[in-house]
Amino acid sequence: MEITLPDGRFAYGLLFKDSIIGIYNIISEIRILLENIINQELKLYKGCNESLIKNGTWSIIGSIELVDEYIYAPDLAYYVEWLPKESVNRLAINRKEKTVIVEKEYYIYLVKKGYTLGTFNKPEQLPQWILKHL
């Protein structure tokens, strides 16, 4: 998918089957073709309200056939930006679509790396988050 950022540049993401977006390590002033994106590194991960995809908030620019039907996003911390203390106190992560409790150090590592699972109330918050974290 292509995500227009607040400054007019573009970011690109890969939507996993469990409504998680992997954000490629790309910010571009011009649109990029799918074949120039798919081999790039996925740098950030974020939960997504799937209705934002269905209603066209971000442009779908193609699809990638995944060979293995059991491809998951990596471990993602359940982290809500407006409730940071509560999020950290839970120490819960998503691991292959299951909730697991982990050590605090590992949880903080995931949050700092941008591997979080928490959707935004407003769709414009994702592009702002990308600019802040990428």
LUMFI-686890 format. One record per residue (C-alpha): residue number from 0; chain; residue in three letters; x negated, y, z negated. Coordinates in nm, 4 decimals. Layout:
N
<node num="NUM" chaine="A" residu="ALA" xx="X" yy="Y" zz="Z"/>
...
END
This chain:
134
<node num="0" chaine="A" residu="MET" xx="0.0000" yy="0.0000" zz="0.0000"/>
<node num="1" chaine="A" residu="GLU" xx="-0.1042" yy="0.3578" zz="0.0545"/>
<node num="2" chaine="A" residu="ILE" xx="-0.0659" yy="0.6056" zz="-0.2313"/>
<node num="3" chaine="A" residu="THR" xx="-0.0811" yy="0.9781" zz="-0.1630"/>
<node num="4" chaine="A" residu="LEU" xx="-0.2685" yy="1.1534" zz="-0.4423"/>
<node num="5" chaine="A" residu="PRO" xx="-0.1773" yy="1.4981" zz="-0.5813"/>
<node num="6" chaine="A" residu="ASP" xx="-0.4704" yy="1.6578" zz="-0.3964"/>
<node num="7" chaine="A" residu="GLY" xx="-0.3600" yy="1.5141" zz="-0.0578"/>
<node num="8" chaine="A" residu="ARG" xx="-0.6155" yy="1.2339" zz="-0.0448"/>
<node num="9" chaine="A" residu="PHE" xx="-0.5205" yy="0.8670" zz="-0.0277"/>
<node num="10" chaine="A" residu="ALA" xx="-0.5731" yy="0.5684" zz="-0.2555"/>
<node num="11" chaine="A" residu="TYR" xx="-0.4938" yy="0.2085" zz="-0.1658"/>
<node num="12" chaine="A" residu="GLY" xx="-0.3525" yy="-0.0782" zz="-0.3649"/>
<node num="13" chaine="A" residu="LEU" xx="-0.2730" yy="-0.4454" zz="-0.3389"/>
<node num="14" chaine="A" residu="LEU" xx="0.0608" yy="-0.5569" zz="-0.4852"/>
<node num="15" chaine="A" residu="PHE" xx="0.0443" yy="-0.8923" zz="-0.6613"/>
<node num="16" chaine="A" residu="LYS" xx="0.3526" yy="-1.1137" zz="-0.6873"/>
<node num="17" chaine="A" residu="ASP" xx="0.3986" yy="-1.0248" zz="-1.0547"/>
<node num="18" chaine="A" residu="SER" xx="0.4493" yy="-0.6491" zz="-0.9871"/>
<node num="19" chaine="A" residu="ILE" xx="0.0906" yy="-0.5593" zz="-1.0639"/>
<node num="20" chaine="A" residu="ILE" xx="-0.0990" yy="-0.3203" zz="-0.8391"/>
<node num="21" chaine="A" residu="GLY" xx="-0.4721" yy="-0.3664" zz="-0.7933"/>
<node num="22" chaine="A" residu="ILE" xx="-0.6196" yy="-0.0292" zz="-0.6935"/>
<node num="23" chaine="A" residu="TYR" xx="-0.9094" yy="-0.0446" zz="-0.4496"/>
<node num="24" chaine="A" residu="ASN" xx="-1.2215" yy="0.1560" zz="-0.5269"/>
<node num="25" chaine="A" residu="ILE" xx="-1.1322" yy="0.3969" zz="-0.2452"/>
<node num="26" chaine="A" residu="ILE" xx="-1.0232" yy="0.7579" zz="-0.2373"/>
<node num="27" chaine="A" residu="SER" xx="-1.0160" yy="0.8938" zz="0.1158"/>
<node num="28" chaine="A" residu="GLU" xx="-0.9347" yy="1.2253" zz="0.2783"/>
<node num="29" chaine="A" residu="ILE" xx="-0.8085" yy="1.0379" zz="0.5859"/>
<node num="30" chaine="A" residu="ARG" xx="-0.5855" yy="0.7330" zz="0.6227"/>
<node num="31" chaine="A" residu="ILE" xx="-0.7722" yy="0.4047" zz="0.6440"/>
<node num="32" chaine="A" residu="LEU" xx="-0.6735" yy="0.0983" zz="0.8442"/>
<node num="33" chaine="A" residu="LEU" xx="-0.5852" yy="-0.2199" zz="0.6560"/>
<node num="34" chaine="A" residu="GLU" xx="-0.8772" yy="-0.4156" zz="0.8006"/>
<node num="35" chaine="A" residu="ASN" xx="-1.1178" yy="-0.1583" zz="0.6512"/>
<node num="36" chaine="A" residu="ILE" xx="-0.9614" yy="-0.1921" zz="0.3059"/>
<node num="37" chaine="A" residu="ILE" xx="-0.9156" yy="-0.5611" zz="0.2309"/>
<node num="38" chaine="A" residu="ASN" xx="-1.2830" yy="-0.6402" zz="0.1668"/>
<node num="39" chaine="A" residu="GLN" xx="-1.3271" yy="-0.3522" zz="-0.0778"/>
<node num="40" chaine="A" residu="GLU" xx="-1.3464" yy="-0.3960" zz="-0.4559"/>
<node num="41" chaine="A" residu="LEU" xx="-1.0308" yy="-0.3787" zz="-0.6648"/>
<node num="42" chaine="A" residu="LYS" xx="-1.1315" yy="-0.1385" zz="-0.9419"/>
<node num="43" chaine="A" residu="LEU" xx="-0.8172" yy="-0.0694" zz="-1.1488"/>
<node num="44" chaine="A" residu="TYR" xx="-0.4988" yy="-0.2578" zz="-1.2237"/>
<node num="45" chaine="A" residu="LYS" xx="-0.1621" yy="-0.1276" zz="-1.3374"/>
<node num="46" chaine="A" residu="GLY" xx="0.1878" yy="-0.2600" zz="-1.3814"/>
<node num="47" chaine="A" residu="CYS" xx="0.4401" yy="-0.1338" zz="-1.1308"/>
<node num="48" chaine="A" residu="ASN" xx="0.8139" yy="-0.0940" zz="-1.1272"/>
<node num="49" chaine="A" residu="GLU" xx="0.8913" yy="-0.2986" zz="-0.8165"/>
<node num="50" chaine="A" residu="SER" xx="1.1833" yy="-0.0700" zz="-0.7274"/>
<node num="51" chaine="A" residu="LEU" xx="0.9255" yy="0.2003" zz="-0.6450"/>
<node num="52" chaine="A" residu="ILE" xx="0.7901" yy="-0.0267" zz="-0.3744"/>
<node num="53" chaine="A" residu="LYS" xx="1.1331" yy="-0.1250" zz="-0.2469"/>
<node num="54" chaine="A" residu="ASN" xx="1.2567" yy="0.2344" zz="-0.2240"/>
<node num="55" chaine="A" residu="GLY" xx="0.9501" yy="0.3457" zz="-0.0270"/>
<node num="56" chaine="A" residu="THR" xx="0.7780" yy="0.5623" zz="-0.2896"/>
<node num="57" chaine="A" residu="TRP" xx="0.4469" yy="0.4330" zz="-0.1520"/>
<node num="58" chaine="A" residu="SER" xx="0.3907" yy="0.3178" zz="0.2044"/>
<node num="59" chaine="A" residu="ILE" xx="0.3351" yy="-0.0501" zz="0.2695"/>
<node num="60" chaine="A" residu="ILE" xx="0.0692" yy="-0.0607" zz="0.5414"/>
<node num="61" chaine="A" residu="GLY" xx="0.0416" yy="-0.4359" zz="0.5842"/>
<node num="62" chaine="A" residu="SER" xx="0.0290" yy="-0.7659" zz="0.4039"/>
<node num="63" chaine="A" residu="ILE" xx="-0.2450" yy="-1.0125" zz="0.3310"/>
<node num="64" chaine="A" residu="GLU" xx="-0.1813" yy="-1.3847" zz="0.3420"/>
<node num="65" chaine="A" residu="LEU" xx="-0.3231" yy="-1.5309" zz="0.0236"/>
<node num="66" chaine="A" residu="VAL" xx="-0.4522" yy="-1.8836" zz="0.0725"/>
<node num="67" chaine="A" residu="ASP" xx="-0.3888" yy="-1.9945" zz="-0.2843"/>
<node num="68" chaine="A" residu="GLU" xx="-0.0373" yy="-1.9397" zz="-0.4192"/>
<node num="69" chaine="A" residu="TYR" xx="-0.1814" yy="-1.9230" zz="-0.7720"/>
<node num="70" chaine="A" residu="ILE" xx="-0.3787" yy="-1.6014" zz="-0.7310"/>
<node num="71" chaine="A" residu="TYR" xx="-0.3270" yy="-1.3736" zz="-1.0292"/>
<node num="72" chaine="A" residu="ALA" xx="-0.4520" yy="-1.0357" zz="-1.1369"/>
<node num="73" chaine="A" residu="PRO" xx="-0.7258" yy="-1.0533" zz="-1.4024"/>
<node num="74" chaine="A" residu="ASP" xx="-0.6537" yy="-1.0171" zz="-1.7743"/>
<node num="75" chaine="A" residu="LEU" xx="-0.4603" yy="-0.6936" zz="-1.8311"/>
<node num="76" chaine="A" residu="ALA" xx="-0.4025" yy="-0.5194" zz="-2.1635"/>
<node num="77" chaine="A" residu="TYR" xx="-0.0445" yy="-0.4281" zz="-2.2484"/>
<node num="78" chaine="A" residu="TYR" xx="-0.1122" yy="-0.0591" zz="-2.2983"/>
<node num="79" chaine="A" residu="VAL" xx="0.1353" yy="0.2252" zz="-2.3061"/>
<node num="80" chaine="A" residu="GLU" xx="-0.0420" yy="0.5597" zz="-2.2693"/>
<node num="81" chaine="A" residu="TRP" xx="0.2082" yy="0.7462" zz="-2.4858"/>
<node num="82" chaine="A" residu="LEU" xx="0.1837" yy="0.4835" zz="-2.7666"/>
<node num="83" chaine="A" residu="PRO" xx="-0.1901" yy="0.4117" zz="-2.7865"/>
<node num="84" chaine="A" residu="LYS" xx="-0.2091" yy="0.3118" zz="-3.1562"/>
<node num="85" chaine="A" residu="GLU" xx="0.0832" yy="0.0733" zz="-3.1305"/>
<node num="86" chaine="A" residu="SER" xx="-0.0616" yy="-0.0760" zz="-2.8136"/>
<node num="87" chaine="A" residu="VAL" xx="-0.4012" yy="-0.1373" zz="-2.9711"/>
<node num="88" chaine="A" residu="ASN" xx="-0.2468" yy="-0.2786" zz="-3.2887"/>
<node num="89" chaine="A" residu="ARG" xx="-0.0693" yy="-0.5462" zz="-3.0841"/>
<node num="90" chaine="A" residu="LEU" xx="-0.3876" yy="-0.6611" zz="-2.9035"/>
<node num="91" chaine="A" residu="ALA" xx="-0.1677" yy="-0.8302" zz="-2.6435"/>
<node num="92" chaine="A" residu="ILE" xx="-0.2790" yy="-0.8982" zz="-2.2890"/>
<node num="93" chaine="A" residu="ASN" xx="-0.1266" yy="-1.0556" zz="-1.9814"/>
<node num="94" chaine="A" residu="ARG" xx="-0.3222" yy="-1.3608" zz="-1.8691"/>
<node num="95" chaine="A" residu="LYS" xx="-0.1776" yy="-1.5404" zz="-1.5677"/>
<node num="96" chaine="A" residu="GLU" xx="0.1743" yy="-1.4145" zz="-1.6457"/>
<node num="97" chaine="A" residu="LYS" xx="0.1553" yy="-1.5196" zz="-2.0123"/>
<node num="98" chaine="A" residu="THR" xx="0.1104" yy="-1.2998" zz="-2.3186"/>
<node num="99" chaine="A" residu="VAL" xx="-0.2016" yy="-1.3750" zz="-2.5219"/>
<node num="100" chaine="A" residu="ILE" xx="-0.3398" yy="-1.2038" zz="-2.8341"/>
<node num="101" chaine="A" residu="VAL" xx="-0.7136" yy="-1.1281" zz="-2.8122"/>
<node num="102" chaine="A" residu="GLU" xx="-0.9950" yy="-0.9767" zz="-3.0184"/>
<node num="103" chaine="A" residu="LYS" xx="-0.9905" yy="-0.5979" zz="-3.0500"/>
<node num="104" chaine="A" residu="GLU" xx="-1.3253" yy="-0.5523" zz="-2.8714"/>
<node num="105" chaine="A" residu="TYR" xx="-1.2033" yy="-0.7381" zz="-2.5636"/>
<node num="106" chaine="A" residu="TYR" xx="-0.8730" yy="-0.5484" zz="-2.5652"/>
<node num="107" chaine="A" residu="ILE" xx="-1.0531" yy="-0.2106" zz="-2.5815"/>
<node num="108" chaine="A" residu="TYR" xx="-1.2883" yy="-0.3247" zz="-2.3045"/>
<node num="109" chaine="A" residu="LEU" xx="-0.9895" yy="-0.3928" zz="-2.0757"/>
<node num="110" chaine="A" residu="VAL" xx="-0.8278" yy="-0.0563" zz="-2.1554"/>
<node num="111" chaine="A" residu="LYS" xx="-1.1497" yy="0.1375" zz="-2.0918"/>
<node num="112" chaine="A" residu="LYS" xx="-1.2037" yy="-0.0471" zz="-1.7660"/>
<node num="113" chaine="A" residu="GLY" xx="-0.8530" yy="0.0482" zz="-1.6459"/>
<node num="114" chaine="A" residu="TYR" xx="-0.7172" yy="-0.3059" zz="-1.6585"/>
<node num="115" chaine="A" residu="THR" xx="-0.3815" yy="-0.2236" zz="-1.8127"/>
<node num="116" chaine="A" residu="LEU" xx="-0.0272" yy="-0.3365" zz="-1.7771"/>
<node num="117" chaine="A" residu="GLY" xx="0.2186" yy="-0.0633" zz="-1.8560"/>
<node num="118" chaine="A" residu="THR" xx="0.4506" yy="0.1010" zz="-1.6089"/>
<node num="119" chaine="A" residu="PHE" xx="0.5081" yy="0.4738" zz="-1.5850"/>
<node num="120" chaine="A" residu="ASN" xx="0.8411" yy="0.6472" zz="-1.6367"/>
<node num="121" chaine="A" residu="LYS" xx="0.7910" yy="0.8623" zz="-1.3269"/>
<node num="122" chaine="A" residu="PRO" xx="0.6336" yy="0.7478" zz="-0.9992"/>
<node num="123" chaine="A" residu="GLU" xx="0.4164" yy="1.0610" zz="-0.9723"/>
<node num="124" chaine="A" residu="GLN" xx="0.2291" yy="0.9508" zz="-1.2848"/>
<node num="125" chaine="A" residu="LEU" xx="0.0534" yy="0.6643" zz="-1.1010"/>
<node num="126" chaine="A" residu="PRO" xx="-0.1302" yy="0.8912" zz="-0.8514"/>
<node num="127" chaine="A" residu="GLN" xx="-0.2361" yy="1.1189" zz="-1.1389"/>
<node num="128" chaine="A" residu="TRP" xx="-0.3577" yy="0.8160" zz="-1.3350"/>
<node num="129" chaine="A" residu="ILE" xx="-0.5582" yy="0.6950" zz="-1.0329"/>
<node num="130" chaine="A" residu="LEU" xx="-0.7333" yy="1.0319" zz="-1.0004"/>
<node num="131" chaine="A" residu="LYS" xx="-0.8159" yy="1.0292" zz="-1.3703"/>
<node num="132" chaine="A" residu="HIS" xx="-0.9528" yy="0.6716" zz="-1.3786"/>
<node num="133" chaine="A" residu="LEU" xx="-1.1048" yy="0.6001" zz="-1.0358"/>
END
